[in-house]
Amino acid sequence: MEAVKRLTAEKPVVIFGKSTCCMCHTIKTLISSFGANPIVYELDQVPNGQQLERVLVAALGQRPSFPAVFIDQELVGGANEVMSLHVKGALVPLLKKAKAIWI
């Protein structure tokens, strides 16, 4: 879990996904469309991706849906949770509060 904490502290928005996942691409595009510049870790392409995936699974007590989105070092959730925040109008304020976007 220490590795995940360290990685999520690097930027206001951190996304753990997989390069072959269409929902991962959709969420990355959505968050970037607001001007945020998230760090994205494609777990199927980074050297320690399988280890990070195991840590996320162990830490969450279940198999996380991908993408796993962290904003301000807090797990927001997967695609459903991020889209729900967006529909409710809560995603942009959350990104602003985390200083991931300015306007």
N, CA, C and O atoms as a GROMACS GRO file, in nm:
protein
  412
    1MET      N    1   0.083  -0.120   0.000
    1MET     CA    2   0.000   0.000   0.000
    1MET      C    3   0.087   0.126   0.000
    1MET      O    4   0.045   0.231  -0.049
    2GLU      N    5   0.206   0.114   0.055
    2GLU     CA    6   0.296   0.229   0.060
    2GLU      C    7   0.328   0.279  -0.080
    2GLU      O    8   0.340   0.400  -0.101
    3ALA      N    9   0.343   0.189  -0.175
    3ALA     CA   10   0.373   0.229  -0.313
    3ALA      C   11   0.257   0.308  -0.372
    3ALA      O   12   0.279   0.408  -0.441
    4VAL      N   13   0.134   0.265  -0.346
    4VAL     CA   14   0.017   0.336  -0.398
    4VAL      C   15   0.009   0.474  -0.334
    4VAL      O   16  -0.018   0.572  -0.403
    5LYS      N   17   0.032   0.483  -0.203
    5LYS     CA   18   0.029   0.613  -0.135
    5LYS      C   19   0.134   0.707  -0.193
    5LYS      O   20   0.108   0.825  -0.215
    6ARG      N   21   0.252   0.654  -0.217
    6ARG     CA   22   0.360   0.736  -0.273
    6ARG      C   23   0.324   0.784  -0.413
    6ARG      O   24   0.346   0.901  -0.446
    7LEU      N   25   0.270   0.696  -0.495
    7LEU     CA   26   0.234   0.732  -0.633
    7LEU      C   27   0.119   0.832  -0.637
    7LEU      O   28   0.118   0.922  -0.721
    8THR      N   29   0.022   0.815  -0.548
    8THR     CA   30  -0.093   0.906  -0.551
    8THR      C   31  -0.060   1.044  -0.492
    8THR      O   32  -0.138   1.138  -0.508
    9ALA      N   33   0.054   1.054  -0.426
    9ALA     CA   34   0.096   1.184  -0.370
    9ALA      C   35   0.168   1.269  -0.474
    9ALA      O   36   0.194   1.387  -0.450
   10GLU      N   37   0.201   1.211  -0.589
   10GLU     CA   38   0.281   1.281  -0.690
   10GLU      C   39   0.206   1.394  -0.760
   10GLU      O   40   0.266   1.495  -0.797
   11LYS      N   41   0.076   1.378  -0.779
   11LYS     CA   42  -0.006   1.477  -0.849
   11LYS      C   43  -0.146   1.475  -0.791
   11LYS      O   44  -0.185   1.380  -0.724
   12PRO      N   45  -0.223   1.582  -0.816
   12PRO     CA   46  -0.360   1.585  -0.762
   12PRO      C   47  -0.452   1.475  -0.817
   12PRO      O   48  -0.543   1.430  -0.748
   13VAL      N   49  -0.428   1.432  -0.941
   13VAL     CA   50  -0.511   1.326  -1.001
   13VAL      C   51  -0.420   1.215  -1.050
   13VAL      O   52  -0.329   1.237  -1.130
   14VAL      N   53  -0.447   1.094  -1.001
   14VAL     CA   54  -0.371   0.976  -1.042
   14VAL      C   55  -0.471   0.869  -1.083
   14VAL      O   56  -0.568   0.840  -1.012
   15ILE      N   57  -0.447   0.812  -1.199
   15ILE     CA   58  -0.536   0.710  -1.253
   15ILE      C   59  -0.456   0.582  -1.275
   15ILE      O   60  -0.353   0.582  -1.342
   16PHE      N   61  -0.505   0.473  -1.218
   16PHE     CA   62  -0.450   0.340  -1.244
   16PHE      C   63  -0.547   0.274  -1.341
   16PHE      O   64  -0.664   0.255  -1.310
   17GLY      N   65  -0.497   0.238  -1.458
   17GLY     CA   66  -0.583   0.179  -1.559
   17GLY      C   67  -0.512   0.072  -1.637
   17GLY      O   68  -0.406   0.023  -1.598
   18LYS      N   69  -0.572   0.036  -1.747
   18LYS     CA   70  -0.512  -0.061  -1.839
   18LYS      C   71  -0.527  -0.006  -1.980
   18LYS      O   72  -0.631   0.051  -2.015
   19SER      N   73  -0.423  -0.022  -2.059
   19SER     CA   74  -0.421   0.037  -2.193
   19SER      C   75  -0.530  -0.019  -2.284
   19SER      O   76  -0.569   0.047  -2.380
   20THR      N   77  -0.578  -0.137  -2.256
   20THR     CA   78  -0.679  -0.201  -2.341
   20THR      C   79  -0.822  -0.176  -2.293
   20THR      O   80  -0.917  -0.227  -2.351
   21CYS      N   81  -0.838  -0.097  -2.187
   21CYS     CA   82  -0.969  -0.074  -2.126
   21CYS      C   83  -1.033   0.053  -2.184
   21CYS      O   84  -0.980   0.162  -2.169
   22CYS      N   85  -1.147   0.037  -2.250
   22CYS     CA   86  -1.213   0.152  -2.311
   22CYS      C   87  -1.266   0.250  -2.206
   22CYS      O   88  -1.265   0.370  -2.230
   23MET      N   89  -1.311   0.201  -2.092
   23MET     CA   90  -1.359   0.291  -1.986
   23MET      C   91  -1.244   0.370  -1.926
   23MET      O   92  -1.261   0.486  -1.888
   24CYS      N   93  -1.126   0.310  -1.918
   24CYS     CA   94  -1.008   0.383  -1.870
   24CYS      C   95  -0.979   0.500  -1.964
   24CYS      O   96  -0.952   0.611  -1.918
   25HIS      N   97  -0.984   0.473  -2.093
   25HIS     CA   98  -0.960   0.578  -2.192
   25HIS      C   99  -1.065   0.689  -2.179
   25HIS      O  100  -1.032   0.807  -2.186
   26THR      N  101  -1.191   0.651  -2.161
   26THR     CA  102  -1.300   0.747  -2.149
   26THR      C  103  -1.281   0.838  -2.027
   26THR      O  104  -1.298   0.959  -2.037
   27ILE      N  105  -1.245   0.780  -1.914
   27ILE     CA  106  -1.229   0.858  -1.791
   27ILE      C  107  -1.106   0.949  -1.802
   27ILE      O  108  -1.110   1.064  -1.759
   28LYS      N  109  -0.996   0.898  -1.859
   28LYS     CA  110  -0.878   0.982  -1.880
   28LYS      C  111  -0.912   1.101  -1.969
   28LYS      O  112  -0.871   1.214  -1.941
   29THR      N  113  -0.988   1.076  -2.075
   29THR     CA  114  -1.028   1.183  -2.166
   29THR      C  115  -1.118   1.284  -2.096
   29THR      O  116  -1.101   1.404  -2.113
   30LEU      N  117  -1.214   1.236  -2.019
   30LEU     CA  118  -1.305   1.324  -1.947
   30LEU      C  119  -1.229   1.416  -1.852
   30LEU      O  120  -1.248   1.538  -1.855
   31ILE      N  121  -1.145   1.360  -1.769
   31ILE     CA  122  -1.071   1.438  -1.670
   31ILE      C  123  -0.976   1.536  -1.739
   31ILE      O  124  -0.963   1.651  -1.697
   32SER      N  125  -0.912   1.492  -1.844
   32SER     CA  126  -0.821   1.580  -1.919
   32SER      C  127  -0.897   1.692  -1.989
   32SER      O  128  -0.842   1.801  -2.009
   33SER      N  129  -1.021   1.668  -2.027
   33SER     CA  130  -1.099   1.770  -2.098
   33SER      C  131  -1.126   1.893  -2.013
   33SER      O  132  -1.155   2.000  -2.066
   34PHE      N  133  -1.116   1.880  -1.882
   34PHE     CA  134  -1.134   1.994  -1.792
   34PHE      C  135  -1.004   2.070  -1.770
   34PHE      O  136  -1.002   2.173  -1.702
   35GLY      N  137  -0.895   2.020  -1.827
   35GLY     CA  138  -0.766   2.085  -1.813
   35GLY      C  139  -0.675   2.020  -1.711
   35GLY      O  140  -0.562   2.065  -1.690
   36ALA      N  141  -0.722   1.914  -1.648
   36ALA     CA  142  -0.637   1.842  -1.552
   36ALA      C  143  -0.534   1.761  -1.630
   36ALA      O  144  -0.557   1.720  -1.744
   37ASN      N  145  -0.421   1.740  -1.567
   37ASN     CA  146  -0.314   1.663  -1.628
   37ASN      C  147  -0.278   1.547  -1.535
   37ASN      O  148  -0.179   1.554  -1.462
   38PRO      N  149  -0.359   1.443  -1.537
   38PRO     CA  150  -0.337   1.334  -1.442
   38PRO      C  151  -0.214   1.252  -1.476
   38PRO      O  152  -0.171   1.244  -1.591
   39ILE      N  153  -0.158   1.191  -1.374
   39ILE     CA  154  -0.058   1.086  -1.397
   39ILE      C  155  -0.138   0.959  -1.420
   39ILE      O  156  -0.230   0.927  -1.344
   40VAL      N  157  -0.104   0.888  -1.525
   40VAL     CA  158  -0.174   0.764  -1.559
   40VAL      C  159  -0.075   0.649  -1.553
   40VAL      O  160   0.029   0.651  -1.619
   41TYR      N  161  -0.110   0.550  -1.475
   41TYR     CA  162  -0.029   0.427  -1.469
   41TYR      C  163  -0.108   0.317  -1.536
   41TYR      O  164  -0.209   0.270  -1.484
   42GLU      N  165  -0.060   0.276  -1.655
   42GLU     CA  166  -0.123   0.166  -1.727
   42GLU      C  167  -0.065   0.037  -1.668
   42GLU      O  168   0.050   0.001  -1.696
   43LEU      N  169  -0.143  -0.031  -1.586
   43LEU     CA  170  -0.092  -0.145  -1.511
   43LEU      C  171  -0.047  -0.261  -1.599
   43LEU      O  172   0.030  -0.346  -1.555
   44ASP      N  173  -0.093  -0.264  -1.723
   44ASP     CA  174  -0.047  -0.369  -1.814
   44ASP      C  175   0.079  -0.329  -1.890
   44ASP      O  176   0.128  -0.405  -1.974
   45GLN      N  177   0.131  -0.209  -1.862
   45GLN     CA  178   0.250  -0.163  -1.934
   45GLN      C  179   0.365  -0.122  -1.844
   45GLN      O  180   0.479  -0.118  -1.889
   46VAL      N  181   0.339  -0.090  -1.717
   46VAL     CA  182   0.448  -0.050  -1.628
   46VAL      C  183   0.514  -0.175  -1.570
   46VAL      O  184   0.448  -0.277  -1.552
   47PRO      N  185   0.644  -0.166  -1.541
   47PRO     CA  186   0.718  -0.285  -1.494
   47PRO      C  187   0.657  -0.350  -1.370
   47PRO      O  188   0.656  -0.473  -1.361
   48ASN      N  189   0.607  -0.273  -1.275
   48ASN     CA  190   0.552  -0.332  -1.153
   48ASN      C  191   0.399  -0.328  -1.152
   48ASN      O  192   0.338  -0.324  -1.045
   49GLY      N  193   0.338  -0.329  -1.269
   49GLY     CA  194   0.193  -0.316  -1.281
   49GLY      C  195   0.114  -0.425  -1.211
   49GLY      O  196   0.014  -0.397  -1.146
   50GLN      N  197   0.158  -0.550  -1.225
   50GLN     CA  198   0.086  -0.660  -1.160
   50GLN      C  199   0.095  -0.648  -1.008
   50GLN      O  200  -0.002  -0.677  -0.937
   51GLN      N  201   0.210  -0.604  -0.960
   51GLN     CA  202   0.227  -0.586  -0.815
   51GLN      C  203   0.135  -0.472  -0.767
   51GLN      O  204   0.071  -0.486  -0.663
   52LEU      N  205   0.130  -0.361  -0.841
   52LEU     CA  206   0.042  -0.251  -0.804
   52LEU      C  207  -0.104  -0.294  -0.805
   52LEU      O  208  -0.182  -0.255  -0.718
   53GLU      N  209  -0.141  -0.374  -0.903
   53GLU     CA  210  -0.279  -0.424  -0.910
   53GLU      C  211  -0.310  -0.510  -0.787
   53GLU      O  212  -0.419  -0.498  -0.730
   54ARG      N  213  -0.218  -0.596  -0.747
   54ARG     CA  214  -0.239  -0.679  -0.627
   54ARG      C  215  -0.253  -0.593  -0.502
   54ARG      O  216  -0.336  -0.622  -0.415
   55VAL      N  217  -0.172  -0.487  -0.493
   55VAL     CA  218  -0.178  -0.397  -0.377
   55VAL      C  219  -0.314  -0.327  -0.374
   55VAL      O  220  -0.375  -0.317  -0.268
   56LEU      N  221  -0.360  -0.279  -0.489
   56LEU     CA  222  -0.491  -0.213  -0.494
   56LEU      C  223  -0.602  -0.310  -0.454
   56LEU      O  224  -0.692  -0.273  -0.379
   57VAL      N  225  -0.596  -0.432  -0.503
   57VAL     CA  226  -0.696  -0.532  -0.469
   57VAL      C  227  -0.695  -0.559  -0.318
   57VAL      O  228  -0.800  -0.563  -0.255
   58ALA      N  229  -0.575  -0.577  -0.262
   58ALA     CA  230  -0.564  -0.605  -0.118
   58ALA      C  231  -0.611  -0.487  -0.034
   58ALA      O  232  -0.679  -0.504   0.067
   59ALA      N  233  -0.574  -0.368  -0.075
   59ALA     CA  234  -0.609  -0.248   0.002
   59ALA      C  235  -0.758  -0.221   0.000
   59ALA      O  236  -0.814  -0.173   0.100
   60LEU      N  237  -0.822  -0.250  -0.110
   60LEU     CA  238  -0.965  -0.220  -0.123
   60LEU      C  239  -1.053  -0.335  -0.078
   60LEU      O  240  -1.174  -0.320  -0.065
   61GLY      N  241  -0.992  -0.450  -0.054
   61GLY     CA  242  -1.068  -0.564  -0.007
   61GLY      C  243  -1.156  -0.627  -0.114
   61GLY      O  244  -1.238  -0.714  -0.085
   62GLN      N  245  -1.139  -0.585  -0.235
   62GLN     CA  246  -1.213  -0.641  -0.348
   62GLN      C  247  -1.137  -0.610  -0.475
   62GLN      O  248  -1.043  -0.531  -0.474
   63ARG      N  249  -1.177  -0.670  -0.582
   63ARG     CA  250  -1.113  -0.640  -0.709
   63ARG      C  251  -1.158  -0.501  -0.754
   63ARG      O  252  -1.277  -0.480  -0.778
   64PRO      N  253  -1.065  -0.407  -0.765
   64PRO     CA  254  -1.107  -0.273  -0.803
   64PRO      C  255  -1.149  -0.270  -0.949
   64PRO      O  256  -1.094  -0.340  -1.034
   65SER      N  257  -1.246  -0.188  -0.976
   65SER     CA  258  -1.281  -0.169  -1.117
   65SER      C  259  -1.177  -0.075  -1.175
   65SER      O  260  -1.121   0.009  -1.105
   66PHE      N  261  -1.152  -0.090  -1.300
   66PHE     CA  262  -1.056  -0.001  -1.364
   66PHE      C  263  -1.130   0.090  -1.459
   66PHE      O  264  -1.218   0.046  -1.533
   67PRO      N  265  -1.095   0.215  -1.455
   67PRO     CA  266  -0.981   0.273  -1.385
   67PRO      C  267  -1.007   0.290  -1.236
   67PRO      O  268  -1.122   0.296  -1.191
   68ALA      N  269  -0.900   0.296  -1.160
   68ALA     CA  270  -0.906   0.335  -1.018
   68ALA      C  271  -0.855   0.478  -1.012
   68ALA      O  272  -0.737   0.504  -1.036
   69VAL      N  273  -0.945   0.571  -0.981
   69VAL     CA  274  -0.914   0.714  -0.987
   69VAL      C  275  -0.895   0.770  -0.847
   69VAL      O  276  -0.982   0.756  -0.761
   70PHE      N  277  -0.780   0.834  -0.827
   70PHE     CA  278  -0.750   0.901  -0.700
   70PHE      C  279  -0.746   1.050  -0.726
   70PHE      O  280  -0.676   1.096  -0.816
   71ILE      N  281  -0.820   1.126  -0.647
   71ILE     CA  282  -0.815   1.272  -0.653
   71ILE      C  283  -0.778   1.321  -0.513
   71ILE      O  284  -0.844   1.287  -0.415
   72ASP      N  285  -0.673   1.400  -0.507
   72ASP     CA  286  -0.622   1.451  -0.379
   72ASP      C  287  -0.591   1.336  -0.284
   72ASP      O  288  -0.621   1.342  -0.164
   73GLN      N  289  -0.531   1.231  -0.336
   73GLN     CA  290  -0.486   1.113  -0.264
   73GLN      C  291  -0.599   1.028  -0.208
   73GLN      O  292  -0.574   0.937  -0.129
   74GLU      N  293  -0.722   1.056  -0.247
   74GLU     CA  294  -0.837   0.978  -0.202
   74GLU      C  295  -0.892   0.899  -0.320
   74GLU      O  296  -0.904   0.951  -0.431
   75LEU      N  297  -0.925   0.773  -0.295
   75LEU     CA  298  -0.984   0.691  -0.400
   75LEU      C  299  -1.126   0.740  -0.426
   75LEU      O  300  -1.212   0.734  -0.338
   76VAL      N  301  -1.149   0.787  -0.548
   76VAL     CA  302  -1.283   0.831  -0.588
   76VAL      C  303  -1.362   0.709  -0.634
   76VAL      O  304  -1.482   0.698  -0.607
   77GLY      N  305  -1.296   0.619  -0.702
   77GLY     CA  306  -1.360   0.498  -0.749
   77GLY      C  307  -1.326   0.471  -0.894
   77GLY      O  308  -1.224   0.517  -0.946
   78GLY      N  309  -1.413   0.395  -0.956
   78GLY     CA  310  -1.394   0.359  -1.096
   78GLY      C  311  -1.475   0.448  -1.188
   78GLY      O  312  -1.514   0.558  -1.151
   79ALA      N  313  -1.498   0.398  -1.307
   79ALA     CA  314  -1.567   0.477  -1.410
   79ALA      C  315  -1.708   0.517  -1.365
   79ALA      O  316  -1.749   0.631  -1.387
   80ASN      N  317  -1.782   0.427  -1.303
   80ASN     CA  318  -1.918   0.459  -1.262
   80ASN      C  319  -1.921   0.574  -1.162
   80ASN      O  320  -2.004   0.664  -1.172
   81GLU      N  321  -1.831   0.571  -1.065
   81GLU     CA  322  -1.827   0.675  -0.963
   81GLU      C  323  -1.786   0.810  -1.022
   81GLU      O  324  -1.842   0.914  -0.988
   82VAL      N  325  -1.687   0.807  -1.110
   82VAL     CA  326  -1.641   0.932  -1.173
   82VAL      C  327  -1.752   0.990  -1.261
   82VAL      O  328  -1.777   1.111  -1.257
   83MET      N  329  -1.817   0.906  -1.339
   83MET     CA  330  -1.926   0.955  -1.425
   83MET      C  331  -2.042   1.007  -1.341
   83MET      O  332  -2.104   1.107  -1.377
   84SER      N  333  -2.071   0.942  -1.231
   84SER     CA  334  -2.177   0.987  -1.141
   84SER      C  335  -2.144   1.125  -1.085
   84SER      O  336  -2.231   1.212  -1.080
   85LEU      N  337  -2.020   1.145  -1.043
   85LEU     CA  338  -1.977   1.277  -0.994
   85LEU      C  339  -1.993   1.382  -1.104
   85LEU      O  340  -2.038   1.494  -1.078
   86HIS      N  341  -1.957   1.346  -1.225
   86HIS     CA  342  -1.968   1.439  -1.338
   86HIS      C  343  -2.113   1.478  -1.364
   86HIS      O  344  -2.144   1.596  -1.380
   87VAL      N  345  -2.202   1.379  -1.366
   87VAL     CA  346  -2.344   1.404  -1.393
   87VAL      C  347  -2.404   1.493  -1.283
   87VAL      O  348  -2.489   1.578  -1.312
   88LYS      N  349  -2.361   1.473  -1.159
   88LYS     CA  350  -2.411   1.552  -1.047
   88LYS      C  351  -2.350   1.692  -1.040
   88LYS      O  352  -2.391   1.776  -0.960
   89GLY      N  353  -2.250   1.717  -1.127
   89GLY     CA  354  -2.183   1.846  -1.124
   89GLY      C  355  -2.081   1.858  -1.013
   89GLY      O  356  -2.042   1.969  -0.977
   90ALA      N  357  -2.036   1.746  -0.959
   90ALA     CA  358  -1.943   1.747  -0.846
   90ALA      C  359  -1.798   1.719  -0.886
   90ALA      O  360  -1.708   1.738  -0.804
   91LEU      N  361  -1.775   1.676  -1.009
   91LEU     CA  362  -1.638   1.641  -1.049
   91LEU      C  363  -1.549   1.764  -1.062
   91LEU      O  364  -1.437   1.765  -1.010
   92VAL      N  365  -1.596   1.866  -1.130
   92VAL     CA  366  -1.516   1.988  -1.149
   92VAL      C  367  -1.482   2.053  -1.014
   92VAL      O  368  -1.366   2.088  -0.992
   93PRO      N  369  -1.579   2.071  -0.922
   93PRO     CA  370  -1.542   2.126  -0.791
   93PRO      C  371  -1.439   2.041  -0.716
   93PRO      O  372  -1.352   2.094  -0.646
   94LEU      N  373  -1.448   1.909  -0.731
   94LEU     CA  374  -1.352   1.821  -0.667
   94LEU      C  375  -1.213   1.841  -0.727
   94LEU      O  376  -1.114   1.844  -0.654
   95LEU      N  377  -1.205   1.856  -0.859
   95LEU     CA  378  -1.078   1.880  -0.925
   95LEU      C  379  -1.021   2.016  -0.886
   95LEU      O  380  -0.900   2.030  -0.869
   96LYS      N  381  -1.108   2.116  -0.871
   96LYS     CA  382  -1.063   2.249  -0.828
   96LYS      C  383  -1.009   2.244  -0.686
   96LYS      O  384  -0.904   2.301  -0.657
   97LYS      N  385  -1.082   2.177  -0.598
   97LYS     CA  386  -1.040   2.168  -0.457
   97LYS      C  387  -0.903   2.101  -0.445
   97LYS      O  388  -0.823   2.138  -0.360
   98ALA      N  389  -0.878   2.004  -0.531
   98ALA     CA  390  -0.750   1.933  -0.530
   98ALA      C  391  -0.640   2.012  -0.601
   98ALA      O  392  -0.524   1.970  -0.604
   99LYS      N  393  -0.678   2.125  -0.660
   99LYS     CA  394  -0.586   2.210  -0.737
   99LYS      C  395  -0.533   2.139  -0.862
   99LYS      O  396  -0.421   2.161  -0.906
  100ALA      N  397  -0.619   2.053  -0.917
  100ALA     CA  398  -0.586   1.986  -1.043
  100ALA      C  399  -0.621   2.075  -1.160
  100ALA      O  400  -0.562   2.064  -1.268
  101ILE      N  401  -0.719   2.165  -1.139
  101ILE     CA  402  -0.756   2.265  -1.238
  101ILE      C  403  -0.776   2.397  -1.166
  101ILE      O  404  -0.796   2.400  -1.044
  102TRP      N  405  -0.771   2.504  -1.241
  102TRP     CA  406  -0.779   2.637  -1.178
  102TRP      C  407  -0.908   2.709  -1.207
  102TRP      O  408  -0.954   2.788  -1.125
  103ILE      N  409  -0.969   2.684  -1.324
  103ILE     CA  410  -1.092   2.755  -1.359
  103ILE      C  411  -1.205   2.660  -1.388
  103ILE      O  412  -1.316   2.703  -1.419
   0.00000   0.00000   0.00000
